[in-house]
C-alpha cells in the first residue's frame, strides 16, 4: 500500500514522519532506519526490510554457490591479464 504525505525540511535537515505513516509502518521512538537514495528519491526502511530485500534478490542463486569464491576467481583472472 502506498501513501503520500507532505513534510517540511526542518533545522539541521530534520524530517518529521507524520503519525499516520509511523502507525502504518509500526515505527516507534528509537527505531533505527536506513536511508538511501534511488533515482533521485530518498528511501527510508527498517534494517530488517533491507535484509529481506537482499535475500529475495539473491534467492535465485544456487545454495551451493559462493559469491565470495566467484569474486576471488574473477579477480585472479583479471590479475593474470595485467
C-alpha positions in Angstrom: 0.0 0.0 0.0 1.3 3.4 -0.9 0.5 6.7 0.9 1.8 10.2 0.3 2.4 13.0 2.8 4.0 16.4 2.6 6.7 17.1 5.1 9.0 20.1 5.5 12.7 20.0 6.0 13.5 21.5 9.4 16.5 22.7 11.3 19.7 20.7 10.6 17.9 18.8 7.8 15.4 17.0 10.1 12.2 15.5 8.8 9.2 14.5 10.9 7.4 11.4 9.7 3.7 12.0 10.0 1.9 10.0 12.7 -0.3 8.1 10.3 2.7 6.9 8.4 4.5 5.9 11.6 1.5 3.9 12.7 1.2 2.2 9.3 4.9 1.3 9.3 4.8 0.3 13.0 7.5 2.8 13.8 8.1 3.8 17.4 10.6 6.2 19.0 14.1 4.8 19.0 13.6 2.6 15.9 16.6 2.5 13.6 16.0 3.3 9.9 18.3 3.1 7.0 18.2 5.9 4.4 19.4 5.6 0.8 18.9 7.3 -2.5 17.5 5.7 -5.6 16.6 7.5 -8.8 16.8 10.9 -7.0 14.5 9.7 -4.3 15.1 9.2 -0.6 14.1 5.7 0.8 13.7 5.0 4.5 13.4 1.5 5.7 14.0 -0.7 8.7 17.2 -2.7 8.5 15.1 -5.9 8.5 13.4 -4.8 5.3 16.8 -4.2 3.7 17.9 -7.7 4.6 14.7 -9.3 3.3 15.2 -7.4 0.0 18.7 -8.6 -0.4 17.7 -12.2 0.4 14.9 -12.0 -2.2 17.4 -10.5 -4.7 19.9 -13.4 -4.3 17.3 -16.1 -3.9 17.6 -17.5 -7.4 21.3 -18.3 -6.9 22.1 -21.9 -6.2 22.5 -22.7 -2.5 26.0 -24.2 -3.0 27.3 -21.1 -4.9 29.7 -18.9 -3.0 29.7 -15.3 -4.2 33.0 -14.7 -2.4 34.6 -17.6 -4.3 33.2 -16.3 -7.6 34.6 -12.8 -6.9 38.0 -14.2 -6.0 38.1 -16.3 -9.1 37.2 -13.2 -11.3 39.9 -11.1 -9.6 42.5 -13.8 -10.2 41.6 -13.9 -13.9 41.8 -10.1 -14.1 45.2 -10.2 -12.3 46.6 -12.7 -14.8 45.6 -10.4 -17.6 47.5 -7.4 -16.2 
